[in-house]
Amino acid sequence: KITNNTSHGGFTAIPTDVEFYKDLFRNGTQIGMTLFEQDFLCSYGIGGTGLTSTDVDAGSNWLRAMNDAALAYNVSVQLCMANTYHLMFSTTLPRVTNARATG
């Protein structure tokens, strides 16, 4: 889904369909990809996108789709610049193997 993110003056896309990530990971693993990093998670939270502000399941569906595709293609997922709620939810996602932050 793509939503108008007026708080940041642009548009934000959050792929909540597992097929998006399956396609991405299928193509990536064909050229040797073993890890996927989702960066700037702090931009996709409360106030970061209209979708997560209006659909209570959007954030979990997004991360779950990423995890499910990573399971299918044996890809590890790294979360970057995550907020607390991303990290807490990631404990339910076995393919999220690590997180990193920038000061």
Backbone hydrogen bonds in HBPLUS format (Angstrom, degrees):
<---DONOR---> <-ACCEPTOR-->    atom                        ^
c    i                          cat <-CA-CA->   ^        H-A-AA   ^      H-
h    n   atom  resd res      DA  || num        DHA   H-A  angle D-A-AA Bond
n    s   type  num  typ     dist DA aas  dist angle  dist       angle   num
A0014-ILE N   A0001-LYS O   3.04 MM  13  5.67 163.7  2.07 163.6 167.1     1
A0003-THR N   A0012-THR O   2.97 MM   9  5.57 163.1  2.00 160.0 161.3     2
A0012-THR N   A0003-THR O   3.05 MM   9  5.57 164.4  2.07 160.2 165.0     3
A0005-ASN N   A0010-GLY O   2.63 MM   5  5.21 144.8  1.75 150.3 161.2     4
A0008-HIS N   A0005-ASN O   3.16 MM   3  5.78 149.8  2.26 114.5 121.9     5
A0010-GLY N   A0005-ASN O   3.11 MM   5  5.21 157.4  2.16 140.2 136.9     6
A0020-PHE N   A0017-ASP O   3.01 MM   3  5.78 147.2  2.12 122.4 129.4     7
A0022-LYS N   A0018-VAL O   2.89 MM   4  6.16 154.4  1.96 153.0 161.6     8
A0023-ASP N   A0019-GLU O   3.01 MM   4  6.05 160.8  2.05 143.2 147.5     9
A0024-LEU N   A0020-PHE O   3.06 MM   4  6.31 161.5  2.09 145.6 151.2    10
A0025-PHE N   A0021-TYR O   2.77 MM   4  5.87 167.4  1.79 152.6 155.8    11
A0026-ARG N   A0022-LYS O   2.80 MM   4  5.79 153.0  1.88 144.1 152.1    12
A0027-ASN N   A0023-ASP O   3.06 MM   4  6.18 169.4  2.07 149.3 152.0    13
A0028-GLY N   A0024-LEU O   2.91 MM   4  6.05 155.2  1.97 142.2 150.3    14
A0029-THR N   A0025-PHE O   2.83 MM   4  5.83 165.6  1.85 147.5 150.9    15
A0030-GLN N   A0026-ARG O   3.28 MM   4  6.38 139.5  2.45 138.0 147.7    16
A0031-ILE N   A0028-GLY O   3.08 MM   3  5.55 152.4  2.16 109.2 117.3    17
A0033-MET N   A0028-GLY O   2.93 MM   5  5.04 161.7  1.97 134.7 129.3    18
A0032-GLY N   A0029-THR O   3.15 MM   3  4.82 167.8  2.17 101.0 102.7    19
A0076-SER N   A0034-THR O   2.97 MM  42  6.30 168.7  1.98 151.7 148.6    20
A0036-PHE N   A0076-SER O   2.83 MM  40  6.24 153.7  1.90 153.7 161.7    21
A0078-GLN N   A0036-PHE O   2.83 MM  42  6.16 161.7  1.87 153.9 157.6    22
A0038-GLN N   A0078-GLN O   2.92 MM  40  6.32 158.5  1.97 170.6 177.3    23
A0080-CYS N   A0038-GLN O   2.96 MM  42  6.00 151.2  2.04 163.5 154.5    24
A0043-SER N   A0040-PHE O   2.92 MM   3  5.60 162.6  1.95 119.6 125.4    25
A0041-LEU N   A0080-CYS O   3.21 MM  39  6.32 168.9  2.22 165.0 163.4    26
A0044-TYR N   A0041-LEU O   2.89 MM   3  5.28 161.6  1.92 116.0 122.1    27
A0042-CYS N   A0081-MET O   2.81 MM  39  5.68 116.3  2.22 145.2 156.7    28
A0048-GLY N   A0045-GLY O   2.76 MM   3  4.87 155.3  1.82 120.2 127.8    29
A0053-SER N   A0050-GLY O   3.24 MM   3  5.06 132.9  2.48  90.9 103.9    30
A0054-THR N   A0050-GLY O   3.08 MM   4  6.20 122.8  2.42 139.9 153.0    31
A0054-THR N   A0051-LEU O   3.15 MM   3  5.27 145.1  2.27 100.4 110.3    32
A0055-ASP N   A0051-LEU O   2.83 MM   4  5.71 144.3  1.95 158.1 165.1    33
A0058-ALA N   A0055-ASP O   3.17 MM   3  5.44 155.4  2.23 111.2 118.4    34
A0061-ASN N   A0057-ASP O   2.88 MM   4  5.93 160.4  1.92 160.8 167.3    35
A0062-TRP N   A0058-ALA O   2.94 MM   4  6.04 154.5  2.00 148.9 155.5    36
A0063-LEU N   A0059-GLY O   3.11 MM   4  6.37 171.1  2.12 153.7 154.5    37
A0064-ARG N   A0060-SER O   2.86 MM   4  5.85 154.5  1.92 144.9 153.1    38
A0065-ALA N   A0061-ASN O   2.91 MM   4  5.97 153.2  1.98 142.4 149.2    39
A0066-MET N   A0062-TRP O   3.16 MM   4  6.43 158.0  2.21 147.3 152.9    40
A0067-ASN N   A0063-LEU O   2.98 MM   4  6.21 160.5  2.02 146.7 151.9    41
A0068-ASP N   A0064-ARG O   2.81 MM   4  5.99 166.5  1.83 154.4 158.0    42
A0069-ALA N   A0065-ALA O   3.12 MM   4  6.22 161.3  2.15 147.3 151.5    43
A0070-ALA N   A0066-MET O   3.02 MM   4  6.19 152.1  2.10 142.5 151.1    44
A0071-LEU N   A0067-ASN O   2.85 MM   4  6.17 146.7  1.97 150.9 160.1    45
A0072-ALA N   A0068-ASP O   3.15 MM   4  6.40 154.4  2.22 140.6 146.8    46
A0073-TYR N   A0069-ALA O   3.08 MM   4  6.34 139.7  2.25 145.5 155.6    47
A0074-ASN N   A0070-ALA O   2.83 MM   4  5.54 101.7  2.45 138.9 153.3    48
A0075-VAL N   A0070-ALA O   2.91 MM   5  4.62 160.8  1.95 133.2 138.9    49
A0077-VAL N   A0095-ARG O   2.77 MM  18  5.72 152.3  1.84 157.4 151.4    50
A0097-THR N   A0077-VAL O   3.01 MM  20  5.98 142.2  2.15 147.6 158.1    51
A0079-LEU N   A0098-ASN O   3.06 MM  19  6.57 156.9  2.12 146.3 148.8    52
A0100-ARG N   A0079-LEU O   2.87 MM  21  6.45 146.5  1.98 155.3 165.7    53
A0081-MET N   A0100-ARG O   3.00 MM  19  6.42 152.7  2.07 149.2 157.7    54
A0086-HIS N   A0083-ASN O   3.06 MM   3  5.37 127.7  2.35 105.1 118.5    55
A0087-LEU N   A0083-ASN O   3.15 MM   4  6.52 161.6  2.18 156.3 161.3    56
A0088-MET N   A0084-THR O   2.87 MM   4  6.11 161.1  1.91 157.9 163.5    57
A0089-PHE N   A0085-TYR O   3.12 MM   4  6.08 164.5  2.15 137.8 142.3    58
A0090-SER N   A0086-HIS O   2.92 MM   4  6.02 143.4  2.05 141.6 152.5    59
A0091-THR N   A0088-MET O   3.28 MM   3  5.74 156.7  2.34 107.9 114.3    60
A0092-THR N   A0089-PHE O   2.99 MM   3  5.81 168.5  2.00 124.9 128.7    61
A0093-LEU N   A0090-SER O   3.00 MM   3  5.02 164.0  2.02 109.0 113.5    62
A0096-VAL N   A0093-LEU O   3.17 MM   3  5.74 159.6  2.22 118.0 124.1    63
